[in-house]
Amino acid sequence: MASSTSDNRTHVMGDMLMITGTFTEGGKEISYDGLVSTVFAAGGHFTTKVFSGVQINAGGHEAVGQTVLTCDTTNVAGDCTSCLNVGQTLYSGLGGARLGIITAVDATTVTIDTPLTVQLNDNTELHVLGGSSMALKADAAVSSHTVTLDVAIDETNSLVIFSTGNQSSSIADATMGGRWWILGQR
């Protein structure tokens, strides 16, 4: 498992204790030994944006005010429907602007609920916040993409394990960051 930074905080609620923190570089093992006797639940979420596999294919650009975006999936085996889902929030690039919530997806277009407030140039990568997966073509520079957050409770060793998949087979270490929580009995 990749190294990770973590900041742990405790919150007391009657006879329950919630422990919260953040992770970077793909995950973290959290020992609850001495903090809680039993874990009731644990979870987390990503705070990192990931490439969806979809990019703008407008020939020139998508203008401010557009809600239907013409897209392609040059390196993806499949089309836009294999990469994006209705209800996901769409962003322009890793540090880019929030574009809107996806309301419809077909093979070559993505529709968002809000008119664009920024121009999107041809080949602008579209990103989503959190987990994403896509199957890439065999000749693509990146051959696989799996980004999920798994949470497991190891009761024998008093550990909660938060782990993520790698962003691609060419990137050996996971780089996703996020927040986690553990709820248990004191």
ABEGO torsion letter per residue (X at the ends): XBBBBBBBBBBBBEABBBBBBBBBGGEBBBBABGABABBABBBBBBABBBBAGBBBBAGBBBBBGBABBBBBBAABBEBAAAABBBGBBBBBEAABBBAEBBABBBAABBBBABBBABBBBBGBBBBBBEBBBBBBBAABABABBBBBBBBBBBAAAGBBBBBBBBABAABABBABBBBBBBBBBX
